[in-house]
Amino acid sequence: MIKLYGVKPSNYYSLAKAILLEKGLAFEEVPTPPSQNEGFLQKSPMGKMPAIEVDGVYISETLAIASWAERAQPEPPLLPPVPVDAAKVIELCCHLKLDVELVARRVLPAAFFGATASDEVLATTEADLDKGMKAVARLFQGSPYAAGDSFTIADL
């Protein structure tokens, strides 16, 4: 059985879980926070979550998990069958992750946990987030799904 390592508050953990659920793959959740301890680094080389274990092999990073799941369980597909269309879905996912989510993460402690953020951090985050959202808008299809006419990993 597949084991999913991570903790529920993580959006990346939730994405990996949604992928496994959409694919109808049976899995066991193993609550494991990110860690730099050697045991977890064997599962996830940077100590981040999520990671999955499949037949004694560990896979980390959500897009790698999605790639594995797409091949392990082709139905229902989460990527279009046409290679260029599949690449465009992955491209959109990368921009959402790198240029929106990771940028916004800079101010999450201030937004949700009472921390403070300097004016410089707020200004650079706002500028970078604006740039990232414009990049996503250039790729976003929204007709009726994020990447076109079928449900894909970009919708998750």
Number of C-alpha atoms within 10 A of each C-alpha: 11 17 18 25 27 23 18 15 9 14 13 20 22 17 18 28 24 15 21 20 12 17 19 13 14 10 16 13 14 13 12 16 17 19 14 14 9 11 10 19 14 14 20 22 16 14 19 21 26 28 28 28 18 14 9 10 10 18 19 21 18 20 16 13 21 20 13 14 21 19 10 11 15 12 12 12 17 24 23 19 9 8 10 10 14 16 13 17 23 19 16 21 21 16 17 18 15 12 20 21 15 14 20 18 12 15 19 14 12 14 13 8 9 9 10 13 15 10 9 9 13 16 12 14 19 15 12 16 18 15 14 21 16 14 16 20 13 10 18 18 14 12 10 10 14 22 26 17 12 15 17 20 24 20 13 14
